[in-house]
Amino acid sequence: MAQGSSTSNKKLIPEAFQALNQFKYEVASELGINPEYKSGYWGNISSRECGAVGGHMVRRMIAAAQQSLVGQTPQTGGFRTGTAGFPLEPDAQK
């Protein structure tokens, strides 16, 4: 951080930190991002790749929220669930 700056980012749900971190690594692995991030240091990863990870995370979290609002569970023909509990994107067929 820059000298003299402060952050007001506080974790609203501290227990969610580990789940989101696991989710981030899961998405990065699915996208085939440079495996250097596995050490915990993301400084060698391009902004484009980091943005892709964040963008995919947001898409999947929105899909999970929409499903919970509708009261539907993921079907075999729709979204599949990843290990972090968030649905995979429909085009992520394996």
N, C-alpha and C positions, 0 to 999 in steps of 0.2 A: 504494500500500500504506500501511497505517497505520504511524505512526512507531513505531519500536522492534520491529516485527515482521520476521520473516525467513521465507523460503520454503525448503522442502526439495524443491520440484519440480525434478527433474533429468530431462533428456531421456535416456531409456534408449537410444534409437537416434536420434542427432542427424540422420541422413540422412532420417528419416521426417518431420521437421518440415515441409519444403517440400511433400511429398506431401499431408500432412494439411491444410496451409494451402490448397493448391489444391482439395482435396476440400471444405473448408468453404465456399469461395467458389462452387464448383460447386453445392453443395446450396442455398446461399442464393439463387443465381440461379434454380434450378429451382422453389423455393418462392415466388418473386416477392417476396422481401424488399426493403424500401426500398433502392434502389441507393446510398445514402450510404455503405454499408460498403466500397464499392470503393476509397475513399481510404485504407483501412486503419484508420480510426477507427470503432469499433463503439459509441461512447458515445451516439449518437443513435438507436440501434436499441432497440426495447423488449425487456424481459426475456423476454416471451412469444415474440417472433420469434427471439431468440438461442437460447432453449430449444428451439424447433422445429428450428432448424438442428442443434443438438447431438443431439437425439433422432433425427432422420433419419439423421445420420451413424452413430450407434450401431446403429440397425437394419440399415443396409447393411453395416457392418463385421461384425456378428454373422452376417448372411446369408453374407458372403464366407468367414468362418471355418467355418461349418457346411458350406458347399460344399467347402472344402478338406479338411475332416475326412472327408467322404464320398468324396472323390476325384472329384467330378463337376465338369464344366465347365458354365457357363451355357448353356442351350438357348434356341432362339428363342422357345419357348412359355413359358419361365420368366423368370428374371431376365435383364435385359440389363446390359451393363457400361458404366459411365460412363467419362469420360476419365481419371479418377484411378485406374482399375483396380478400383473397387468396384462391385458390381452395383446397378442401379437397382431401386427397389421395383416389385413386380409391377403396381401400379396406375398406374405412371408411363408410360402408353402415349402415344406421340406420333403 
